[in-house]
Amino acid sequence: MPIVAFQGAMGAFSELAARSFFKGQRIELLPCEGYRDMFEAMDAQKADYAAAPIENSTGGSVYDYYDLLLEYSIKSNFTIVNELKIRIRHNLIANKGVKLSDIKIARSHPQALAQCKDYLSSNKIKAQQDYDTAGVVKAIKDKKLRNVAAIASVQAAYDLDMSILQKNTQDHDENYTRFLLISKKPARPTTDTKASIIFCVKNEPCSLYKTFHIFASKKLDIVRVETRPLMGTTTPWRKFARNGESGIWDFLFYMDISGKTQVCKSAIQDLRENALRLNGDTAVRVLGFYPEGGFYDITGTRWR
């Protein structure tokens, strides 16, 4: 029975993602408090997989996961093997007997709060960040708080016998989170694929144009691009940062591409010619080849 790690407590949306990756199969779930705890559990062979939310259509990217993916890809050969997108429906959850007018503070994960910021502002509720959605529900119940609510799932409210003061508190109906399934075993090769890569190129005229041209010339779809300052990253790739003023603005690029598997591999090989180099090492890393994930609208009710 595979063991799947996720960040948060039972009732978190990541729990649902873990279950959805293995729909119809028996799995064991391993809740982890922090992002790194999830990766460490896999590294220590306490888990076979990890389900990680990498980006949201409203709140944007979860940057800590990008850095951890690179770090553990280098350190332990972690690889992305699948993805899916889940429609996230948030709820304002409080203790029994509490009214909406009593609530002054809403606590939740930073991403959840970002996805509900307009709702909270219009109701004059102050946002307060916490490490988890479902975990906050339990904390509010244990402390019997009357003026504090959580932003979390229907499942979390049901698990802890709490009241839902308001359903669908997300600011946009089309509020989707993309989750990645991470493993030490690469995915089975397919003809069509998505590929996630990380690379560094020099900050000089036309360097990014040359990079994009590699993929355009092979008619590959660039699905997503993210940049992070190379000097600021905590990953081993700081070694690629060049000395002096020329290296101050060097960047890491995280890119998702889509197309035929062999064409993607050919483009990545060409990319290595433009990337930063140091002592024979090239600043290009493939995080995984995996199938395009489907869309799921399953958070409006309990999932257990």
Contacts in CASP RR format, 6 or more apart in sequence:
PFRMAT RR
TARGET T0000
AUTHOR 0000-0000-0000
METHOD contacts of the structure
MODEL  1
MPIVAFQGAMGAFSELAARSFFKGQRIELLPCEGYRDMFEAMDAQKADYA
AAPIENSTGGSVYDYYDLLLEYSIKSNFTIVNELKIRIRHNLIANKGVKL
SDIKIARSHPQALAQCKDYLSSNKIKAQQDYDTAGVVKAIKDKKLRNVAA
IASVQAAYDLDMSILQKNTQDHDENYTRFLLISKKPARPTTDTKASIIFC
VKNEPCSLYKTFHIFASKKLDIVRVETRPLMGTTTPWRKFARNGESGIWD
FLFYMDISGKTQVCKSAIQDLRENALRLNGDTAVRVLGFYPEGGFYDITG
TRWR
1 26 0 8 1.000
1 27 0 8 1.000
1 28 0 8 1.000
2 22 0 8 1.000
2 25 0 8 1.000
2 27 0 8 1.000
2 28 0 8 1.000
2 48 0 8 1.000
2 49 0 8 1.000
3 27 0 8 1.000
3 28 0 8 1.000
3 29 0 8 1.000
3 30 0 8 1.000
3 46 0 8 1.000
3 47 0 8 1.000
3 48 0 8 1.000
3 49 0 8 1.000
4 18 0 8 1.000
4 21 0 8 1.000
4 22 0 8 1.000
4 27 0 8 1.000
4 28 0 8 1.000
4 29 0 8 1.000
4 30 0 8 1.000
4 47 0 8 1.000
4 48 0 8 1.000
4 49 0 8 1.000
4 50 0 8 1.000
4 51 0 8 1.000
5 18 0 8 1.000
5 29 0 8 1.000
5 30 0 8 1.000
5 31 0 8 1.000
5 32 0 8 1.000
5 38 0 8 1.000
5 41 0 8 1.000
5 42 0 8 1.000
5 46 0 8 1.000
5 47 0 8 1.000
5 49 0 8 1.000
5 50 0 8 1.000
5 51 0 8 1.000
6 12 0 8 1.000
6 14 0 8 1.000
6 15 0 8 1.000
6 17 0 8 1.000
6 18 0 8 1.000
6 29 0 8 1.000
6 30 0 8 1.000
6 31 0 8 1.000
6 32 0 8 1.000
6 38 0 8 1.000
6 50 0 8 1.000
6 51 0 8 1.000
6 52 0 8 1.000
7 14 0 8 1.000
7 31 0 8 1.000
7 32 0 8 1.000
7 33 0 8 1.000
7 34 0 8 1.000
7 35 0 8 1.000
7 37 0 8 1.000
7 38 0 8 1.000
7 52 0 8 1.000
7 132 0 8 1.000
8 14 0 8 1.000
8 15 0 8 1.000
8 31 0 8 1.000
8 32 0 8 1.000
8 33 0 8 1.000
8 34 0 8 1.000
8 131 0 8 1.000
8 132 0 8 1.000
8 133 0 8 1.000
8 134 0 8 1.000
8 135 0 8 1.000
9 31 0 8 1.000
9 132 0 8 1.000
9 134 0 8 1.000
9 135 0 8 1.000
9 138 0 8 1.000
9 156 0 8 1.000
10 29 0 8 1.000
10 31 0 8 1.000
10 134 0 8 1.000
10 159 0 8 1.000
11 133 0 8 1.000
11 134 0 8 1.000
11 152 0 8 1.000
11 153 0 8 1.000
11 155 0 8 1.000
11 156 0 8 1.000
11 159 0 8 1.000
12 31 0 8 1.000
12 132 0 8 1.000
12 133 0 8 1.000
12 134 0 8 1.000
12 135 0 8 1.000
12 152 0 8 1.000
12 153 0 8 1.000
12 156 0 8 1.000
13 53 0 8 1.000
13 86 0 8 1.000
13 88 0 8 1.000
13 133 0 8 1.000
13 153 0 8 1.000
13 177 0 8 1.000
13 299 0 8 1.000
14 51 0 8 1.000
14 52 0 8 1.000
14 53 0 8 1.000
14 179 0 8 1.000
15 29 0 8 1.000
15 31 0 8 1.000
15 134 0 8 1.000
15 155 0 8 1.000
16 86 0 8 1.000
16 153 0 8 1.000
16 155 0 8 1.000
16 298 0 8 1.000
16 299 0 8 1.000
16 303 0 8 1.000
17 51 0 8 1.000
17 53 0 8 1.000
17 84 0 8 1.000
17 86 0 8 1.000
17 177 0 8 1.000
17 179 0 8 1.000
18 27 0 8 1.000
18 29 0 8 1.000
18 49 0 8 1.000
18 51 0 8 1.000
19 27 0 8 1.000
19 29 0 8 1.000
19 303 0 8 1.000
20 84 0 8 1.000
20 86 0 8 1.000
20 296 0 8 1.000
20 298 0 8 1.000
21 49 0 8 1.000
21 51 0 8 1.000
21 82 0 8 1.000
21 84 0 8 1.000
21 179 0 8 1.000
21 181 0 8 1.000
30 41 0 8 1.000
30 46 0 8 1.000
30 47 0 8 1.000
32 38 0 8 1.000
32 41 0 8 1.000
33 131 0 8 1.000
33 132 0 8 1.000
34 131 0 8 1.000
35 52 0 8 1.000
35 64 0 8 1.000
35 65 0 8 1.000
35 68 0 8 1.000
36 68 0 8 1.000
38 47 0 8 1.000
38 50 0 8 1.000
38 52 0 8 1.000
39 50 0 8 1.000
39 68 0 8 1.000
39 71 0 8 1.000
39 72 0 8 1.000
39 78 0 8 1.000
41 47 0 8 1.000
41 50 0 8 1.000
42 48 0 8 1.000
42 49 0 8 1.000
42 50 0 8 1.000
42 72 0 8 1.000
42 76 0 8 1.000
42 78 0 8 1.000
42 182 0 8 1.000
42 183 0 8 1.000
42 184 0 8 1.000
43 72 0 8 1.000
43 75 0 8 1.000
43 76 0 8 1.000
48 183 0 8 1.000
49 81 0 8 1.000
49 181 0 8 1.000
49 182 0 8 1.000
49 183 0 8 1.000
50 181 0 8 1.000
50 182 0 8 1.000
50 183 0 8 1.000
51 179 0 8 1.000
51 180 0 8 1.000
51 181 0 8 1.000
51 182 0 8 1.000
52 62 0 8 1.000
52 65 0 8 1.000
52 69 0 8 1.000
52 179 0 8 1.000
52 180 0 8 1.000
52 182 0 8 1.000
53 62 0 8 1.000
53 65 0 8 1.000
53 111 0 8 1.000
53 177 0 8 1.000
53 178 0 8 1.000
53 179 0 8 1.000
54 61 0 8 1.000
54 62 0 8 1.000
54 65 0 8 1.000
54 66 0 8 1.000
54 178 0 8 1.000
54 179 0 8 1.000
54 180 0 8 1.000
55 61 0 8 1.000
55 62 0 8 1.000
55 177 0 8 1.000
55 178 0 8 1.000
55 224 0 8 1.000
56 62 0 8 1.000
56 88 0 8 1.000
56 111 0 8 1.000
56 114 0 8 1.000
56 115 0 8 1.000
56 175 0 8 1.000
56 176 0 8 1.000
56 177 0 8 1.000
56 178 0 8 1.000
57 172 0 8 1.000
57 174 0 8 1.000
57 175 0 8 1.000
57 176 0 8 1.000
57 177 0 8 1.000
58 114 0 8 1.000
58 115 0 8 1.000
58 170 0 8 1.000
58 171 0 8 1.000
58 172 0 8 1.000
58 175 0 8 1.000
59 111 0 8 1.000
59 114 0 8 1.000
59 115 0 8 1.000
60 111 0 8 1.000
60 114 0 8 1.000
61 226 0 8 1.000
62 111 0 8 1.000
63 226 0 8 1.000
63 228 0 8 1.000
65 180 0 8 1.000
66 198 0 8 1.000
66 226 0 8 1.000
66 228 0 8 1.000
66 254 0 8 1.000
67 228 0 8 1.000
67 233 0 8 1.000
67 234 0 8 1.000
67 235 0 8 1.000
69 78 0 8 1.000
69 80 0 8 1.000
69 182 0 8 1.000
69 196 0 8 1.000
69 198 0 8 1.000
69 287 0 8 1.000
70 198 0 8 1.000
70 233 0 8 1.000
70 235 0 8 1.000
70 237 0 8 1.000
70 252 0 8 1.000
70 285 0 8 1.000
70 287 0 8 1.000
71 234 0 8 1.000
71 235 0 8 1.000
71 236 0 8 1.000
72 78 0 8 1.000
73 79 0 8 1.000
73 198 0 8 1.000
73 285 0 8 1.000
73 287 0 8 1.000
74 235 0 8 1.000
74 236 0 8 1.000
74 237 0 8 1.000
74 285 0 8 1.000
75 236 0 8 1.000
76 184 0 8 1.000
77 184 0 8 1.000
78 182 0 8 1.000
78 183 0 8 1.000
78 184 0 8 1.000
79 182 0 8 1.000
79 183 0 8 1.000
79 184 0 8 1.000
79 185 0 8 1.000
79 186 0 8 1.000
79 187 0 8 1.000
79 287 0 8 1.000
79 288 0 8 1.000
80 180 0 8 1.000
80 181 0 8 1.000
80 182 0 8 1.000
80 187 0 8 1.000
80 196 0 8 1.000
80 287 0 8 1.000
80 288 0 8 1.000
80 290 0 8 1.000
81 181 0 8 1.000
81 182 0 8 1.000
81 183 0 8 1.000
81 185 0 8 1.000
81 186 0 8 1.000
81 187 0 8 1.000
81 288 0 8 1.000
81 290 0 8 1.000
82 180 0 8 1.000
82 181 0 8 1.000
82 187 0 8 1.000
82 290 0 8 1.000
82 291 0 8 1.000
82 293 0 8 1.000
83 178 0 8 1.000
83 179 0 8 1.000
83 180 0 8 1.000
83 181 0 8 1.000
83 194 0 8 1.000
83 290 0 8 1.000
83 291 0 8 1.000
83 292 0 8 1.000
83 293 0 8 1.000
84 178 0 8 1.000
84 179 0 8 1.000
84 181 0 8 1.000
84 293 0 8 1.000
84 294 0 8 1.000
84 295 0 8 1.000
84 296 0 8 1.000
85 176 0 8 1.000
85 177 0 8 1.000
85 178 0 8 1.000
85 179 0 8 1.000
85 293 0 8 1.000
85 294 0 8 1.000
85 295 0 8 1.000
85 296 0 8 1.000
86 176 0 8 1.000
86 177 0 8 1.000
86 179 0 8 1.000
86 295 0 8 1.000
86 296 0 8 1.000
86 297 0 8 1.000
86 298 0 8 1.000
86 299 0 8 1.000
87 174 0 8 1.000
87 175 0 8 1.000
87 176 0 8 1.000
87 295 0 8 1.000
87 296 0 8 1.000
87 297 0 8 1.000
87 298 0 8 1.000
87 299 0 8 1.000
88 115 0 8 1.000
88 170 0 8 1.000
88 175 0 8 1.000
88 176 0 8 1.000
88 177 0 8 1.000
88 299 0 8 1.000
89 153 0 8 1.000
89 154 0 8 1.000
89 167 0 8 1.000
89 168 0 8 1.000
89 170 0 8 1.000
89 175 0 8 1.000
89 299 0 8 1.000
89 300 0 8 1.000
90 112 0 8 1.000
90 115 0 8 1.000
90 116 0 8 1.000
90 151 0 8 1.000
90 152 0 8 1.000
90 153 0 8 1.000
90 168 0 8 1.000
90 169 0 8 1.000
90 170 0 8 1.000
90 175 0 8 1.000
91 151 0 8 1.000
91 152 0 8 1.000
91 153 0 8 1.000
91 154 0 8 1.000
91 157 0 8 1.000
91 164 0 8 1.000
91 165 0 8 1.000
91 166 0 8 1.000
91 167 0 8 1.000
91 168 0 8 1.000
91 169 0 8 1.000
92 100 0 8 1.000
92 103 0 8 1.000
92 106 0 8 1.000
92 149 0 8 1.000
92 150 0 8 1.000
92 151 0 8 1.000
92 164 0 8 1.000
92 165 0 8 1.000
92 166 0 8 1.000
92 169 0 8 1.000
93 137 0 8 1.000
93 140 0 8 1.000
93 149 0 8 1.000
93 150 0 8 1.000
93 151 0 8 1.000
93 152 0 8 1.000
93 156 0 8 1.000
93 157 0 8 1.000
93 162 0 8 1.000
93 163 0 8 1.000
93 164 0 8 1.000
93 165 0 8 1.000
94 102 0 8 1.000
94 103 0 8 1.000
94 140 0 8 1.000
94 146 0 8 1.000
94 148 0 8 1.000
94 149 0 8 1.000
94 150 0 8 1.000
94 162 0 8 1.000
94 163 0 8 1.000
94 165 0 8 1.000
95 140 0 8 1.000
95 141 0 8 1.000
95 144 0 8 1.000
95 145 0 8 1.000
95 146 0 8 1.000
95 162 0 8 1.000
95 163 0 8 1.000
96 161 0 8 1.000
96 162 0 8 1.000
96 163 0 8 1.000
97 163 0 8 1.000
98 146 0 8 1.000
98 149 0 8 1.000
98 163 0 8 1.000
98 165 0 8 1.000
99 165 0 8 1.000
100 123 0 8 1.000
100 165 0 8 1.000
100 166 0 8 1.000
102 146 0 8 1.000
102 147 0 8 1.000
103 123 0 8 1.000
103 125 0 8 1.000
103 147 0 8 1.000
103 148 0 8 1.000
103 149 0 8 1.000
103 165 0 8 1.000
104 125 0 8 1.000
104 126 0 8 1.000
104 147 0 8 1.000
104 148 0 8 1.000
105 125 0 8 1.000
105 126 0 8 1.000
105 127 0 8 1.000
105 128 0 8 1.000
105 147 0 8 1.000
105 148 0 8 1.000
105 149 0 8 1.000
106 113 0 8 1.000
106 116 0 8 1.000
106 120 0 8 1.000
106 125 0 8 1.000
106 126 0 8 1.000
106 127 0 8 1.000
106 128 0 8 1.000
106 148 0 8 1.000
106 149 0 8 1.000
106 150 0 8 1.000
106 151 0 8 1.000
107 128 0 8 1.000
107 129 0 8 1.000
107 130 0 8 1.000
107 136 0 8 1.000
107 139 0 8 1.000
107 140 0 8 1.000
107 148 0 8 1.000
107 149 0 8 1.000
107 150 0 8 1.000
107 151 0 8 1.000
108 116 0 8 1.000
108 127 0 8 1.000
108 129 0 8 1.000
108 130 0 8 1.000
108 133 0 8 1.000
108 136 0 8 1.000
108 150 0 8 1.000
108 151 0 8 1.000
108 152 0 8 1.000
109 129 0 8 1.000
109 130 0 8 1.000
109 131 0 8 1.000
109 132 0 8 1.000
109 133 0 8 1.000
109 136 0 8 1.000
109 151 0 8 1.000
110 129 0 8 1.000
111 177 0 8 1.000
112 133 0 8 1.000
112 151 0 8 1.000
112 152 0 8 1.000
113 120 0 8 1.000
113 127 0 8 1.000
113 128 0 8 1.000
113 129 0 8 1.000
113 151 0 8 1.000
115 170 0 8 1.000
115 171 0 8 1.000
115 172 0 8 1.000
115 175 0 8 1.000
116 151 0 8 1.000
116 169 0 8 1.000
116 170 0 8 1.000
116 171 0 8 1.000
117 127 0 8 1.000
117 171 0 8 1.000
118 171 0 8 1.000
119 166 0 8 1.000
119 169 0 8 1.000
119 170 0 8 1.000
119 171 0 8 1.000
120 126 0 8 1.000
120 127 0 8 1.000
120 169 0 8 1.000
125 149 0 8 1.000
128 148 0 8 1.000
130 136 0 8 1.000
130 139 0 8 1.000
133 150 0 8 1.000
133 151 0 8 1.000
133 152 0 8 1.000
133 153 0 8 1.000
133 156 0 8 1.000
134 152 0 8 1.000
134 153 0 8 1.000
134 155 0 8 1.000
134 156 0 8 1.000
134 159 0 8 1.000
135 150 0 8 1.000
135 152 0 8 1.000
135 156 0 8 1.000
136 150 0 8 1.000
136 151 0 8 1.000
136 152 0 8 1.000
137 150 0 8 1.000
137 152 0 8 1.000
137 156 0 8 1.000
137 157 0 8 1.000
137 159 0 8 1.000
137 160 0 8 1.000
137 162 0 8 1.000
138 160 0 8 1.000
140 148 0 8 1.000
140 149 0 8 1.000
140 150 0 8 1.000
140 162 0 8 1.000
141 160 0 8 1.000
141 162 0 8 1.000
149 165 0 8 1.000
150 156 0 8 1.000
150 162 0 8 1.000
151 169 0 8 1.000
153 299 0 8 1.000
154 164 0 8 1.000
154 167 0 8 1.000
154 299 0 8 1.000
154 300 0 8 1.000
154 301 0 8 1.000
154 302 0 8 1.000
155 302 0 8 1.000
155 303 0 8 1.000
155 304 0 8 1.000
156 162 0 8 1.000
157 163 0 8 1.000
157 164 0 8 1.000
158 302 0 8 1.000
159 304 0 8 1.000
167 300 0 8 1.000
176 295 0 8 1.000
181 290 0 8 1.000
186 288 0 8 1.000
186 289 0 8 1.000
187 288 0 8 1.000
187 289 0 8 1.000
187 290 0 8 1.000
187 291 0 8 1.000
189 261 0 8 1.000
189 289 0 8 1.000
190 261 0 8 1.000
190 291 0 8 1.000
191 260 0 8 1.000
191 261 0 8 1.000
192 258 0 8 1.000
192 259 0 8 1.000
192 260 0 8 1.000
192 261 0 8 1.000
192 291 0 8 1.000
192 292 0 8 1.000
193 258 0 8 1.000
193 259 0 8 1.000
193 260 0 8 1.000
193 261 0 8 1.000
193 264 0 8 1.000
193 289 0 8 1.000
193 290 0 8 1.000
193 291 0 8 1.000
194 223 0 8 1.000
194 256 0 8 1.000
194 257 0 8 1.000
194 258 0 8 1.000
194 259 0 8 1.000
194 289 0 8 1.000
194 290 0 8 1.000
194 291 0 8 1.000
194 292 0 8 1.000
195 256 0 8 1.000
195 257 0 8 1.000
195 258 0 8 1.000
195 261 0 8 1.000
195 264 0 8 1.000
195 268 0 8 1.000
195 286 0 8 1.000
195 288 0 8 1.000
195 289 0 8 1.000
195 290 0 8 1.000
196 254 0 8 1.000
196 255 0 8 1.000
196 256 0 8 1.000
196 286 0 8 1.000
196 287 0 8 1.000
196 288 0 8 1.000
196 290 0 8 1.000
197 254 0 8 1.000
197 255 0 8 1.000
197 256 0 8 1.000
197 257 0 8 1.000
197 268 0 8 1.000
197 271 0 8 1.000
197 284 0 8 1.000
197 285 0 8 1.000
197 286 0 8 1.000
197 287 0 8 1.000
198 237 0 8 1.000
198 252 0 8 1.000
198 253 0 8 1.000
198 254 0 8 1.000
198 255 0 8 1.000
198 284 0 8 1.000
198 285 0 8 1.000
198 287 0 8 1.000
199 211 0 8 1.000
199 252 0 8 1.000
199 253 0 8 1.000
199 255 0 8 1.000
199 271 0 8 1.000
199 275 0 8 1.000
199 283 0 8 1.000
199 284 0 8 1.000
199 285 0 8 1.000
200 230 0 8 1.000
200 237 0 8 1.000
200 240 0 8 1.000
200 250 0 8 1.000
200 251 0 8 1.000
200 252 0 8 1.000
200 253 0 8 1.000
200 275 0 8 1.000
200 276 0 8 1.000
200 283 0 8 1.000
201 207 0 8 1.000
201 208 0 8 1.000
201 210 0 8 1.000
201 211 0 8 1.000
201 251 0 8 1.000
201 253 0 8 1.000
201 274 0 8 1.000
201 275 0 8 1.000
201 276 0 8 1.000
201 283 0 8 1.000
202 242 0 8 1.000
202 246 0 8 1.000
202 250 0 8 1.000
202 276 0 8 1.000
203 246 0 8 1.000
203 247 0 8 1.000
203 249 0 8 1.000
203 250 0 8 1.000
203 251 0 8 1.000
207 274 0 8 1.000
210 274 0 8 1.000
211 253 0 8 1.000
211 271 0 8 1.000
211 274 0 8 1.000
212 222 0 8 1.000
214 267 0 8 1.000
214 270 0 8 1.000
214 271 0 8 1.000
214 274 0 8 1.000
215 222 0 8 1.000
215 257 0 8 1.000
215 267 0 8 1.000
218 263 0 8 1.000
218 266 0 8 1.000
218 267 0 8 1.000
219 263 0 8 1.000
220 257 0 8 1.000
220 258 0 8 1.000
220 259 0 8 1.000
220 263 0 8 1.000
220 264 0 8 1.000
220 267 0 8 1.000
221 257 0 8 1.000
221 258 0 8 1.000
221 259 0 8 1.000
222 255 0 8 1.000
222 256 0 8 1.000
222 257 0 8 1.000
223 256 0 8 1.000
223 257 0 8 1.000
223 258 0 8 1.000
224 254 0 8 1.000
224 255 0 8 1.000
224 256 0 8 1.000
225 253 0 8 1.000
225 254 0 8 1.000
225 255 0 8 1.000
225 256 0 8 1.000
226 253 0 8 1.000
226 254 0 8 1.000
226 255 0 8 1.000
227 251 0 8 1.000
227 252 0 8 1.000
227 253 0 8 1.000
227 254 0 8 1.000
228 251 0 8 1.000
228 252 0 8 1.000
228 254 0 8 1.000
229 249 0 8 1.000
229 250 0 8 1.000
229 251 0 8 1.000
229 252 0 8 1.000
230 237 0 8 1.000
230 238 0 8 1.000
230 240 0 8 1.000
230 241 0 8 1.000
230 247 0 8 1.000
230 250 0 8 1.000
230 251 0 8 1.000
230 252 0 8 1.000
231 238 0 8 1.000
231 241 0 8 1.000
231 247 0 8 1.000
231 248 0 8 1.000
231 250 0 8 1.000
232 238 0 8 1.000
233 252 0 8 1.000
237 252 0 8 1.000
237 283 0 8 1.000
239 278 0 8 1.000
240 250 0 8 1.000
240 276 0 8 1.000
240 278 0 8 1.000
240 283 0 8 1.000
241 247 0 8 1.000
241 250 0 8 1.000
242 250 0 8 1.000
242 276 0 8 1.000
250 276 0 8 1.000
257 264 0 8 1.000
257 267 0 8 1.000
258 292 0 8 1.000
261 289 0 8 1.000
264 289 0 8 1.000
268 284 0 8 1.000
268 286 0 8 1.000
271 284 0 8 1.000
272 282 0 8 1.000
272 284 0 8 1.000
275 282 0 8 1.000
275 283 0 8 1.000
275 284 0 8 1.000
276 282 0 8 1.000
276 283 0 8 1.000
277 283 0 8 1.000
END
